[in-house]
Amino acid sequence: MRLLYRLPLPRHIGIVVLLVAGMLSAAAQTPYQPKFKGDPARSESEANALGYMRTVIRAQQQYNKKNDNTPQPSRTWFTPAPLPGA
């Protein structure tokens, strides 16, 4: 199908549309509001991640206290294993 006519549009109309859309999206964003005094998070997703980590660490501490588990030092690739009889 062939168009019988063309609308006279400037070539830079796409750039103008992108600029306007960018300004509207920037105006719609609100800055992060801290959830409590001393909140180290800088965004909503970071606050969620830090809250999840606090929950995991608290649960781990409660489990260790209940089951009398003392945390063992972790060995990494650069920490040699103790020698037998040493």
PDB file of N, CA, C and O in Angstrom:
ATOM      1  N   MET A   1       0.856  -1.180   0.000  1.00  0.00           N
ATOM      2  CA  MET A   1       0.000   0.000   0.000  1.00  0.00           C
ATOM      3  C   MET A   1       0.893   1.231   0.000  1.00  0.00           C
ATOM      4  O   MET A   1       1.851   1.321   0.768  1.00  0.00           O
ATOM      5  N   ARG A   2       0.584   2.125  -0.824  1.00  0.00           N
ATOM      6  CA  ARG A   2       1.400   3.313  -0.991  1.00  0.00           C
ATOM      7  C   ARG A   2       0.633   4.539  -0.504  1.00  0.00           C
ATOM      8  O   ARG A   2      -0.554   4.706  -0.784  1.00  0.00           O
ATOM      9  N   LEU A   3       1.350   5.394   0.237  1.00  0.00           N
ATOM     10  CA  LEU A   3       0.714   6.623   0.708  1.00  0.00           C
ATOM     11  C   LEU A   3       0.585   7.613  -0.441  1.00  0.00           C
ATOM     12  O   LEU A   3       1.503   7.781  -1.244  1.00  0.00           O
ATOM     13  N   LEU A   4      -0.547   8.251  -0.501  1.00  0.00           N
ATOM     14  CA  LEU A   4      -0.774   9.215  -1.559  1.00  0.00           C
ATOM     15  C   LEU A   4      -0.256  10.599  -1.196  1.00  0.00           C
ATOM     16  O   LEU A   4      -0.075  11.445  -2.071  1.00  0.00           O
ATOM     17  N   TYR A   5      -0.022  10.828   0.065  1.00  0.00           N
ATOM     18  CA  TYR A   5       0.459  12.136   0.490  1.00  0.00           C
ATOM     19  C   TYR A   5       1.409  11.967   1.665  1.00  0.00           C
ATOM     20  O   TYR A   5       1.424  10.919   2.310  1.00  0.00           O
ATOM     21  N   ARG A   6       2.186  12.976   1.938  1.00  0.00           N
ATOM     22  CA  ARG A   6       3.098  12.990   3.072  1.00  0.00           C
ATOM     23  C   ARG A   6       2.817  14.220   3.908  1.00  0.00           C
ATOM     24  O   ARG A   6       2.564  15.306   3.386  1.00  0.00           O
ATOM     25  N   LEU A   7       2.866  14.027   5.215  1.00  0.00           N
ATOM     26  CA  LEU A   7       2.713  15.174   6.095  1.00  0.00           C
ATOM     27  C   LEU A   7       4.067  15.862   6.228  1.00  0.00           C
ATOM     28  O   LEU A   7       5.080  15.188   6.412  1.00  0.00           O
ATOM     29  N   PRO A   8       4.103  17.171   6.140  1.00  0.00           N
ATOM     30  CA  PRO A   8       5.383  17.873   6.284  1.00  0.00           C
ATOM     31  C   PRO A   8       5.792  17.939   7.765  1.00  0.00           C
ATOM     32  O   PRO A   8       5.335  18.821   8.491  1.00  0.00           O
ATOM     33  N   LEU A   9       6.643  17.016   8.211  1.00  0.00           N
ATOM     34  CA  LEU A   9       7.121  16.982   9.588  1.00  0.00           C
ATOM     35  C   LEU A   9       8.615  17.281   9.597  1.00  0.00           C
ATOM     36  O   LEU A   9       9.348  16.833   8.715  1.00  0.00           O
ATOM     37  N   PRO A  10       9.059  18.027  10.581  1.00  0.00           N
ATOM     38  CA  PRO A  10      10.497  18.263  10.677  1.00  0.00           C
ATOM     39  C   PRO A  10      11.228  16.957  10.964  1.00  0.00           C
ATOM     40  O   PRO A  10      10.660  16.043  11.561  1.00  0.00           O
ATOM     41  N   ARG A  11      12.480  16.868  10.542  1.00  0.00           N
ATOM     42  CA  ARG A  11      13.257  15.645  10.707  1.00  0.00           C
ATOM     43  C   ARG A  11      13.636  15.411  12.165  1.00  0.00           C
ATOM     44  O   ARG A  11      13.868  14.266  12.552  1.00  0.00           O
ATOM     45  N   HIS A  12      13.704  16.420  12.955  1.00  0.00           N
ATOM     46  CA  HIS A  12      14.128  16.282  14.334  1.00  0.00           C
ATOM     47  C   HIS A  12      12.957  16.100  15.307  1.00  0.00           C
ATOM     48  O   HIS A  12      13.121  16.315  16.508  1.00  0.00           O
ATOM     49  N   ILE A  13      11.800  15.715  14.816  1.00  0.00           N
ATOM     50  CA  ILE A  13      10.632  15.541  15.685  1.00  0.00           C
ATOM     51  C   ILE A  13      10.857  14.403  16.689  1.00  0.00           C
ATOM     52  O   ILE A  13      10.362  14.464  17.815  1.00  0.00           O
ATOM     53  N   GLY A  14      11.596  13.374  16.285  1.00  0.00           N
ATOM     54  CA  GLY A  14      11.886  12.258  17.196  1.00  0.00           C
ATOM     55  C   GLY A  14      12.719  12.705  18.386  1.00  0.00           C
ATOM     56  O   GLY A  14      12.489  12.262  19.512  1.00  0.00           O
ATOM     57  N   ILE A  15      13.687  13.585  18.140  1.00  0.00           N
ATOM     58  CA  ILE A  15      14.527  14.092  19.217  1.00  0.00           C
ATOM     59  C   ILE A  15      13.700  14.922  20.185  1.00  0.00           C
ATOM     60  O   ILE A  15      13.875  14.821  21.399  1.00  0.00           O
ATOM     61  N   VAL A  16      12.816  15.726  19.665  1.00  0.00           N
ATOM     62  CA  VAL A  16      11.965  16.558  20.512  1.00  0.00           C
ATOM     63  C   VAL A  16      11.058  15.676  21.379  1.00  0.00           C
ATOM     64  O   VAL A  16      10.872  15.950  22.564  1.00  0.00           O
ATOM     65  N   VAL A  17      10.501  14.629  20.792  1.00  0.00           N
ATOM     66  CA  VAL A  17       9.623  13.729  21.546  1.00  0.00           C
ATOM     67  C   VAL A  17      10.405  13.047  22.662  1.00  0.00           C
ATOM     68  O   VAL A  17       9.907  12.936  23.782  1.00  0.00           O
ATOM     69  N   LEU A  18      11.633  12.586  22.371  1.00  0.00           N
ATOM     70  CA  LEU A  18      12.448  11.944  23.398  1.00  0.00           C
ATOM     71  C   LEU A  18      12.808  12.904  24.526  1.00  0.00           C
ATOM     72  O   LEU A  18      12.786  12.519  25.695  1.00  0.00           O
ATOM     73  N   LEU A  19      13.136  14.133  24.194  1.00  0.00           N
ATOM     74  CA  LEU A  19      13.467  15.119  25.218  1.00  0.00           C
ATOM     75  C   LEU A  19      12.270  15.413  26.122  1.00  0.00           C
ATOM     76  O   LEU A  19      12.417  15.500  27.341  1.00  0.00           O
ATOM     77  N   VAL A  20      11.112  15.561  25.538  1.00  0.00           N
ATOM     78  CA  VAL A  20       9.910  15.833  26.328  1.00  0.00           C
ATOM     79  C   VAL A  20       9.590  14.635  27.229  1.00  0.00           C
ATOM     80  O   VAL A  20       9.238  14.816  28.395  1.00  0.00           O
ATOM     81  N   ALA A  21       9.710  13.422  26.701  1.00  0.00           N
ATOM     82  CA  ALA A  21       9.440  12.226  27.504  1.00  0.00           C
ATOM     83  C   ALA A  21      10.447  12.114  28.651  1.00  0.00           C
ATOM     84  O   ALA A  21      10.079  11.726  29.760  1.00  0.00           O
ATOM     85  N   GLY A  22      11.695  12.445  28.396  1.00  0.00           N
ATOM     86  CA  GLY A  22      12.710  12.403  29.440  1.00  0.00           C
ATOM     87  C   GLY A  22      12.441  13.404  30.538  1.00  0.00           C
ATOM     88  O   GLY A  22      12.619  13.099  31.717  1.00  0.00           O
ATOM     89  N   MET A  23      12.012  14.599  30.165  1.00  0.00           N
ATOM     90  CA  MET A  23      11.711  15.614  31.177  1.00  0.00           C
ATOM     91  C   MET A  23      10.505  15.208  32.019  1.00  0.00           C
ATOM     92  O   MET A  23      10.482  15.454  33.225  1.00  0.00           O
ATOM     93  N   LEU A  24       9.508  14.592  31.398  1.00  0.00           N
ATOM     94  CA  LEU A  24       8.331  14.167  32.143  1.00  0.00           C
ATOM     95  C   LEU A  24       8.659  13.031  33.104  1.00  0.00           C
ATOM     96  O   LEU A  24       8.157  13.003  34.228  1.00  0.00           O
ATOM     97  N   SER A  25       9.494  12.102  32.671  1.00  0.00           N
ATOM     98  CA  SER A  25       9.828  10.992  33.559  1.00  0.00           C
ATOM     99  C   SER A  25      10.727  11.466  34.698  1.00  0.00           C
ATOM    100  O   SER A  25      10.624  10.949  35.811  1.00  0.00           O
ATOM    101  N   ALA A  26      11.600  12.431  34.448  1.00  0.00           N
ATOM    102  CA  ALA A  26      12.455  12.955  35.514  1.00  0.00           C
ATOM    103  C   ALA A  26      11.629  13.738  36.537  1.00  0.00           C
ATOM    104  O   ALA A  26      11.936  13.715  37.729  1.00  0.00           O
ATOM    105  N   ALA A  27      10.611  14.410  36.090  1.00  0.00           N
ATOM    106  CA  ALA A  27       9.773  15.179  37.000  1.00  0.00           C
ATOM    107  C   ALA A  27       8.893  14.264  37.851  1.00  0.00           C
ATOM    108  O   ALA A  27       8.495  14.644  38.952  1.00  0.00           O
ATOM    109  N   ALA A  28       8.585  13.061  37.354  1.00  0.00           N
ATOM    110  CA  ALA A  28       7.707  12.149  38.075  1.00  0.00           C
ATOM    111  C   ALA A  28       8.431  11.421  39.203  1.00  0.00           C
ATOM    112  O   ALA A  28       7.776  10.924  40.119  1.00  0.00           O
ATOM    113  N   GLN A  29       9.752  11.342  39.166  1.00  0.00           N
ATOM    114  CA  GLN A  29      10.498  10.637  40.201  1.00  0.00           C
ATOM    115  C   GLN A  29      10.594  11.498  41.455  1.00  0.00           C
ATOM    116  O   GLN A  29      10.822  12.706  41.393  1.00  0.00           O
ATOM    117  N   THR A  30      10.415  10.838  42.587  1.00  0.00           N
ATOM    118  CA  THR A  30      10.543  11.543  43.854  1.00  0.00           C
ATOM    119  C   THR A  30      11.788  11.048  44.562  1.00  0.00           C
ATOM    120  O   THR A  30      12.161   9.888  44.389  1.00  0.00           O
ATOM    121  N   PRO A  31      12.436  11.872  45.343  1.00  0.00           N
ATOM    122  CA  PRO A  31      13.642  11.425  46.043  1.00  0.00           C
ATOM    123  C   PRO A  31      13.286  10.411  47.132  1.00  0.00           C
ATOM    124  O   PRO A  31      12.163  10.386  47.635  1.00  0.00           O
ATOM    125  N   TYR A  32      14.248   9.595  47.478  1.00  0.00           N
ATOM    126  CA  TYR A  32      14.048   8.554  48.490  1.00  0.00           C
ATOM    127  C   TYR A  32      13.873   9.183  49.866  1.00  0.00           C
ATOM    128  O   TYR A  32      14.648  10.049  50.271  1.00  0.00           O
ATOM    129  N   GLN A  33      12.852   8.736  50.570  1.00  0.00           N
ATOM    130  CA  GLN A  33      12.601   9.189  51.934  1.00  0.00           C
ATOM    131  C   GLN A  33      13.112   8.117  52.893  1.00  0.00           C
ATOM    132  O   GLN A  33      12.644   6.980  52.825  1.00  0.00           O
ATOM    133  N   PRO A  34      14.054   8.433  53.786  1.00  0.00           N
ATOM    134  CA  PRO A  34      14.566   7.434  54.732  1.00  0.00           C
ATOM    135  C   PRO A  34      13.435   6.833  55.571  1.00  0.00           C
ATOM    136  O   PRO A  34      12.493   7.523  55.962  1.00  0.00           O
ATOM    137  N   LYS A  35      13.555   5.529  55.836  1.00  0.00           N
ATOM    138  CA  LYS A  35      12.518   4.814  56.576  1.00  0.00           C
ATOM    139  C   LYS A  35      12.670   4.967  58.086  1.00  0.00           C
ATOM    140  O   LYS A  35      11.689   4.851  58.820  1.00  0.00           O
ATOM    141  N   PHE A  36      13.893   5.225  58.558  1.00  0.00           N
ATOM    142  CA  PHE A  36      14.140   5.414  59.991  1.00  0.00           C
ATOM    143  C   PHE A  36      15.387   6.267  60.140  1.00  0.00           C
ATOM    144  O   PHE A  36      16.139   6.464  59.185  1.00  0.00           O
ATOM    145  N   LYS A  37      15.598   6.769  61.347  1.00  0.00           N
ATOM    146  CA  LYS A  37      16.750   7.622  61.601  1.00  0.00           C
ATOM    147  C   LYS A  37      18.041   6.829  61.383  1.00  0.00           C
ATOM    148  O   LYS A  37      18.193   5.734  61.923  1.00  0.00           O
ATOM    149  N   GLY A  38      18.947   7.363  60.614  1.00  0.00           N
ATOM    150  CA  GLY A  38      20.209   6.689  60.322  1.00  0.00           C
ATOM    151  C   GLY A  38      20.100   5.665  59.205  1.00  0.00           C
ATOM    152  O   GLY A  38      20.978   4.811  59.077  1.00  0.00           O
ATOM    153  N   ASP A  39      19.054   5.722  58.396  1.00  0.00           N
ATOM    154  CA  ASP A  39      18.858   4.775  57.298  1.00  0.00           C
ATOM    155  C   ASP A  39      19.976   4.951  56.266  1.00  0.00           C
ATOM    156  O   ASP A  39      20.102   6.029  55.686  1.00  0.00           O
ATOM    157  N   PRO A  40      20.797   3.905  56.021  1.00  0.00           N
ATOM    158  CA  PRO A  40      21.904   4.054  55.082  1.00  0.00           C
ATOM    159  C   PRO A  40      21.498   3.896  53.619  1.00  0.00           C
ATOM    160  O   PRO A  40      22.302   4.171  52.728  1.00  0.00           O
ATOM    161  N   ALA A  41      20.276   3.461  53.355  1.00  0.00           N
ATOM    162  CA  ALA A  41      19.851   3.205  51.975  1.00  0.00           C
ATOM    163  C   ALA A  41      19.697   4.506  51.198  1.00  0.00           C
ATOM    164  O   ALA A  41      19.385   5.560  51.753  1.00  0.00           O
ATOM    165  N   ARG A  42      19.926   4.392  49.899  1.00  0.00           N
ATOM    166  CA  ARG A  42      19.783   5.559  49.015  1.00  0.00           C
ATOM    167  C   ARG A  42      18.646   5.412  48.023  1.00  0.00           C
ATOM    168  O   ARG A  42      18.369   6.330  47.251  1.00  0.00           O
ATOM    169  N   SER A  43      17.978   4.254  48.037  1.00  0.00           N
ATOM    170  CA  SER A  43      16.843   4.033  47.149  1.00  0.00           C
ATOM    171  C   SER A  43      15.905   3.017  47.798  1.00  0.00           C
ATOM    172  O   SER A  43      16.248   2.371  48.788  1.00  0.00           O
ATOM    173  N   GLU A  44      14.728   2.896  47.221  1.00  0.00           N
ATOM    174  CA  GLU A  44      13.719   1.978  47.746  1.00  0.00           C
ATOM    175  C   GLU A  44      14.192   0.531  47.645  1.00  0.00           C
ATOM    176  O   GLU A  44      14.019  -0.251  48.580  1.00  0.00           O
ATOM    177  N   SER A  45      14.787   0.180  46.513  1.00  0.00           N
ATOM    178  CA  SER A  45      15.242  -1.200  46.339  1.00  0.00           C
ATOM    179  C   SER A  45      16.402  -1.516  47.279  1.00  0.00           C
ATOM    180  O   SER A  45      16.506  -2.636  47.779  1.00  0.00           O
ATOM    181  N   GLU A  46      17.268  -0.543  47.521  1.00  0.00           N
ATOM    182  CA  GLU A  46      18.371  -0.762  48.457  1.00  0.00           C
ATOM    183  C   GLU A  46      17.837  -0.922  49.882  1.00  0.00           C
ATOM    184  O   GLU A  46      18.362  -1.731  50.647  1.00  0.00           O
ATOM    185  N   ALA A  47      16.819  -0.176  50.242  1.00  0.00           N
ATOM    186  CA  ALA A  47      16.209  -0.310  51.570  1.00  0.00           C
ATOM    187  C   ALA A  47      15.603  -1.697  51.733  1.00  0.00           C
ATOM    188  O   ALA A  47      15.712  -2.297  52.802  1.00  0.00           O
ATOM    189  N   ASN A  48      14.961  -2.215  50.678  1.00  0.00           N
ATOM    190  CA  ASN A  48      14.393  -3.562  50.735  1.00  0.00           C
ATOM    191  C   ASN A  48      15.486  -4.607  50.902  1.00  0.00           C
ATOM    192  O   ASN A  48      15.340  -5.534  51.699  1.00  0.00           O
ATOM    193  N   ALA A  49      16.575  -4.467  50.162  1.00  0.00           N
ATOM    194  CA  ALA A  49      17.676  -5.431  50.255  1.00  0.00           C
ATOM    195  C   ALA A  49      18.315  -5.404  51.636  1.00  0.00           C
ATOM    196  O   ALA A  49      18.607  -6.459  52.198  1.00  0.00           O
ATOM    197  N   LEU A  50      18.536  -4.224  52.189  1.00  0.00           N
ATOM    198  CA  LEU A  50      19.132  -4.127  53.515  1.00  0.00           C
ATOM    199  C   LEU A  50      18.195  -4.686  54.590  1.00  0.00           C
ATOM    200  O   LEU A  50      18.652  -5.319  55.542  1.00  0.00           O
ATOM    201  N   GLY A  51      16.911  -4.459  54.443  1.00  0.00           N
ATOM    202  CA  GLY A  51      15.941  -5.028  55.382  1.00  0.00           C
ATOM    203  C   GLY A  51      15.939  -6.540  55.334  1.00  0.00           C
ATOM    204  O   GLY A  51      15.847  -7.195  56.372  1.00  0.00           O
ATOM    205  N   TYR A  52      16.041  -7.110  54.125  1.00  0.00           N
ATOM    206  CA  TYR A  52      16.100  -8.561  53.981  1.00  0.00           C
ATOM    207  C   TYR A  52      17.362  -9.106  54.645  1.00  0.00           C
ATOM    208  O   TYR A  52      17.305 -10.120  55.341  1.00  0.00           O
ATOM    209  N   MET A  53      18.493  -8.447  54.440  1.00  0.00           N
ATOM    210  CA  MET A  53      19.742  -8.910  55.035  1.00  0.00           C
ATOM    211  C   MET A  53      19.690  -8.834  56.561  1.00  0.00           C
ATOM    212  O   MET A  53      20.197  -9.727  57.239  1.00  0.00           O
ATOM    213  N   ARG A  54      19.085  -7.782  57.107  1.00  0.00           N
ATOM    214  CA  ARG A  54      18.939  -7.693  58.563  1.00  0.00           C
ATOM    215  C   ARG A  54      18.099  -8.857  59.094  1.00  0.00           C
ATOM    216  O   ARG A  54      18.399  -9.418  60.148  1.00  0.00           O
ATOM    217  N   THR A  55      17.048  -9.213  58.355  1.00  0.00           N
ATOM    218  CA  THR A  55      16.190 -10.323  58.759  1.00  0.00           C
ATOM    219  C   THR A  55      16.959 -11.641  58.741  1.00  0.00           C
ATOM    220  O   THR A  55      16.844 -12.442  59.669  1.00  0.00           O
ATOM    221  N   VAL A  56      17.740 -11.864  57.692  1.00  0.00           N
ATOM    222  CA  VAL A  56      18.514 -13.106  57.580  1.00  0.00           C
ATOM    223  C   VAL A  56      19.535 -13.200  58.705  1.00  0.00           C
ATOM    224  O   VAL A  56      19.678 -14.253  59.326  1.00  0.00           O
ATOM    225  N   ILE A  57      20.237 -12.121  58.970  1.00  0.00           N
ATOM    226  CA  ILE A  57      21.267 -12.142  60.020  1.00  0.00           C
ATOM    227  C   ILE A  57      20.632 -12.348  61.389  1.00  0.00           C
ATOM    228  O   ILE A  57      21.172 -13.087  62.212  1.00  0.00           O
ATOM    229  N   ARG A  58      19.496 -11.708  61.646  1.00  0.00           N
ATOM    230  CA  ARG A  58      18.815 -11.884  62.933  1.00  0.00           C
ATOM    231  C   ARG A  58      18.354 -13.334  63.092  1.00  0.00           C
ATOM    232  O   ARG A  58      18.497 -13.908  64.171  1.00  0.00           O
ATOM    233  N   ALA A  59      17.807 -13.930  62.038  1.00  0.00           N
ATOM    234  CA  ALA A  59      17.364 -15.323  62.100  1.00  0.00           C
ATOM    235  C   ALA A  59      18.549 -16.256  62.326  1.00  0.00           C
ATOM    236  O   ALA A  59      18.434 -17.227  63.074  1.00  0.00           O
ATOM    237  N   GLN A  60      19.667 -15.978  61.701  1.00  0.00           N
ATOM    238  CA  GLN A  60      20.856 -16.805  61.883  1.00  0.00           C
ATOM    239  C   GLN A  60      21.364 -16.710  63.319  1.00  0.00           C
ATOM    240  O   GLN A  60      21.767 -17.713  63.907  1.00  0.00           O
ATOM    241  N   GLN A  61      21.345 -15.515  63.874  1.00  0.00           N
ATOM    242  CA  GLN A  61      21.793 -15.347  65.266  1.00  0.00           C
ATOM    243  C   GLN A  61      20.866 -16.082  66.231  1.00  0.00           C
ATOM    244  O   GLN A  61      21.332 -16.710  67.181  1.00  0.00           O
ATOM    245  N   GLN A  62      19.558 -16.006  65.992  1.00  0.00           N
ATOM    246  CA  GLN A  62      18.619 -16.706  66.853  1.00  0.00           C
ATOM    247  C   GLN A  62      18.789 -18.213  66.736  1.00  0.00           C
ATOM    248  O   GLN A  62      18.699 -18.922  67.739  1.00  0.00           O
ATOM    249  N   TYR A  63      19.031 -18.714  65.534  1.00  0.00           N
ATOM    250  CA  TYR A  63      19.245 -20.143  65.337  1.00  0.00           C
ATOM    251  C   TYR A  63      20.503 -20.592  66.072  1.00  0.00           C
ATOM    252  O   TYR A  63      20.489 -21.612  66.762  1.00  0.00           O
ATOM    253  N   ASN A  64      21.579 -19.845  65.928  1.00  0.00           N
ATOM    254  CA  ASN A  64      22.826 -20.209  66.598  1.00  0.00           C
ATOM    255  C   ASN A  64      22.684 -20.177  68.117  1.00  0.00           C
ATOM    256  O   ASN A  64      23.256 -21.020  68.809  1.00  0.00           O
ATOM    257  N   LYS A  65      21.932 -19.221  68.638  1.00  0.00           N
ATOM    258  CA  LYS A  65      21.732 -19.128  70.084  1.00  0.00           C
ATOM    259  C   LYS A  65      20.888 -20.299  70.586  1.00  0.00           C
ATOM    260  O   LYS A  65      21.186 -20.880  71.629  1.00  0.00           O
ATOM    261  N   LYS A  66      19.843 -20.642  69.850  1.00  0.00           N
ATOM    262  CA  LYS A  66      18.945 -21.715  70.244  1.00  0.00           C
ATOM    263  C   LYS A  66      19.656 -23.072  70.187  1.00  0.00           C
ATOM    264  O   LYS A  66      19.452 -23.904  71.071  1.00  0.00           O
ATOM    265  N   ASN A  67      20.473 -23.307  69.182  1.00  0.00           N
ATOM    266  CA  ASN A  67      21.117 -24.601  68.979  1.00  0.00           C
ATOM    267  C   ASN A  67      22.554 -24.640  69.496  1.00  0.00           C
ATOM    268  O   ASN A  67      23.282 -25.594  69.221  1.00  0.00           O
ATOM    269  N   ASP A  68      22.959 -23.641  70.224  1.00  0.00           N
ATOM    270  CA  ASP A  68      24.287 -23.554  70.814  1.00  0.00           C
ATOM    271  C   ASP A  68      25.378 -23.752  69.758  1.00  0.00           C
ATOM    272  O   ASP A  68      26.364 -24.453  69.986  1.00  0.00           O
ATOM    273  N   ASN A  69      25.184 -23.133  68.624  1.00  0.00           N
ATOM    274  CA  ASN A  69      26.186 -23.179  67.566  1.00  0.00           C
ATOM    275  C   ASN A  69      27.056 -21.944  67.670  1.00  0.00           C
ATOM    276  O   ASN A  69      26.556 -20.821  67.744  1.00  0.00           O
ATOM    277  N   THR A  70      28.342 -22.155  67.676  1.00  0.00           N
ATOM    278  CA  THR A  70      29.254 -21.019  67.624  1.00  0.00           C
ATOM    279  C   THR A  70      29.740 -20.903  66.192  1.00  0.00           C
ATOM    280  O   THR A  70      30.104 -21.908  65.581  1.00  0.00           O
ATOM    281  N   PRO A  71      29.751 -19.731  65.661  1.00  0.00           N
ATOM    282  CA  PRO A  71      30.177 -19.591  64.268  1.00  0.00           C
ATOM    283  C   PRO A  71      31.628 -20.022  64.103  1.00  0.00           C
ATOM    284  O   PRO A  71      32.500 -19.601  64.863  1.00  0.00           O
ATOM    285  N   GLN A  72      31.876 -20.857  63.114  1.00  0.00           N
ATOM    286  CA  GLN A  72      33.217 -21.317  62.814  1.00  0.00           C
ATOM    287  C   GLN A  72      33.874 -20.350  61.842  1.00  0.00           C
ATOM    288  O   GLN A  72      33.217 -19.834  60.938  1.00  0.00           O
ATOM    289  N   PRO A  73      35.175 -20.100  62.025  1.00  0.00           N
ATOM    290  CA  PRO A  73      35.844 -19.231  61.054  1.00  0.00           C
ATOM    291  C   PRO A  73      35.866 -19.913  59.696  1.00  0.00           C
ATOM    292  O   PRO A  73      36.148 -21.107  59.588  1.00  0.00           O
ATOM    293  N   SER A  74      35.573 -19.162  58.694  1.00  0.00           N
ATOM    294  CA  SER A  74      35.532 -19.750  57.357  1.00  0.00           C
ATOM    295  C   SER A  74      36.933 -19.807  56.768  1.00  0.00           C
ATOM    296  O   SER A  74      37.739 -18.895  56.947  1.00  0.00           O
ATOM    297  N   ARG A  75      37.199 -20.883  56.071  1.00  0.00           N
ATOM    298  CA  ARG A  75      38.474 -21.010  55.380  1.00  0.00           C
ATOM    299  C   ARG A  75      38.261 -20.617  53.937  1.00  0.00           C
ATOM    300  O   ARG A  75      37.277 -21.019  53.315  1.00  0.00           O
ATOM    301  N   THR A  76      39.153 -19.855  53.418  1.00  0.00           N
ATOM    302  CA  THR A  76      39.090 -19.452  52.023  1.00  0.00           C
ATOM    303  C   THR A  76      40.269 -20.062  51.298  1.00  0.00           C
ATOM    304  O   THR A  76      41.066 -20.773  51.909  1.00  0.00           O
ATOM    305  N   TRP A  77      40.394 -19.808  50.045  1.00  0.00           N
ATOM    306  CA  TRP A  77      41.441 -20.429  49.228  1.00  0.00           C
ATOM    307  C   TRP A  77      42.833 -20.013  49.683  1.00  0.00           C
ATOM    308  O   TRP A  77      43.789 -20.749  49.439  1.00  0.00           O
ATOM    309  N   PHE A  78      42.984 -18.870  50.331  1.00  0.00           N
ATOM    310  CA  PHE A  78      44.307 -18.442  50.757  1.00  0.00           C
ATOM    311  C   PHE A  78      44.608 -18.768  52.220  1.00  0.00           C
ATOM    312  O   PHE A  78      45.710 -18.490  52.693  1.00  0.00           O
ATOM    313  N   THR A  79      43.649 -19.354  52.945  1.00  0.00           N
ATOM    314  CA  THR A  79      43.892 -19.756  54.329  1.00  0.00           C
ATOM    315  C   THR A  79      44.192 -21.252  54.343  1.00  0.00           C
ATOM    316  O   THR A  79      43.317 -22.054  54.015  1.00  0.00           O
ATOM    317  N   PRO A  80      45.399 -21.639  54.713  1.00  0.00           N
ATOM    318  CA  PRO A  80      45.732 -23.061  54.695  1.00  0.00           C
ATOM    319  C   PRO A  80      45.005 -23.816  55.795  1.00  0.00           C
ATOM    320  O   PRO A  80      44.699 -23.260  56.850  1.00  0.00           O
ATOM    321  N   ALA A  81      44.735 -25.077  55.538  1.00  0.00           N
ATOM    322  CA  ALA A  81      44.128 -25.932  56.538  1.00  0.00           C
ATOM    323  C   ALA A  81      45.164 -26.249  57.610  1.00  0.00           C
ATOM    324  O   ALA A  81      46.356 -26.321  57.309  1.00  0.00           O
ATOM    325  N   PRO A  82      44.732 -26.438  58.854  1.00  0.00           N
ATOM    326  CA  PRO A  82      45.703 -26.770  59.904  1.00  0.00           C
ATOM    327  C   PRO A  82      46.357 -28.122  59.629  1.00  0.00           C
ATOM    328  O   PRO A  82      45.703 -29.050  59.153  1.00  0.00           O
ATOM    329  N   LEU A  83      47.614 -28.224  59.923  1.00  0.00           N
ATOM    330  CA  LEU A  83      48.347 -29.471  59.723  1.00  0.00           C
ATOM    331  C   LEU A  83      48.021 -30.446  60.830  1.00  0.00           C
ATOM    332  O   LEU A  83      47.832 -30.035  61.975  1.00  0.00           O
ATOM    333  N   PRO A  84      47.951 -31.732  60.516  1.00  0.00           N
ATOM    334  CA  PRO A  84      47.668 -32.726  61.549  1.00  0.00           C
ATOM    335  C   PRO A  84      48.808 -32.770  62.568  1.00  0.00           C
ATOM    336  O   PRO A  84      49.978 -32.761  62.185  1.00  0.00           O
ATOM    337  N   GLY A  85      48.486 -32.816  63.824  1.00  0.00           N
ATOM    338  CA  GLY A  85      49.465 -32.888  64.897  1.00  0.00           C
ATOM    339  C   GLY A  85      50.081 -31.543  65.235  1.00  0.00           C
ATOM    340  O   GLY A  85      51.016 -31.480  66.033  1.00  0.00           O
ATOM    341  N   ALA A  86      49.579 -30.468  64.647  1.00  0.00           N
ATOM    342  CA  ALA A  86      50.154 -29.151  64.939  1.00  0.00           C
ATOM    343  C   ALA A  86      49.388 -28.445  66.015  1.00  0.00           C
ATOM    344  O   ALA A  86      49.734 -27.323  66.385  1.00  0.00           O
TER     345      ALA A  86
END
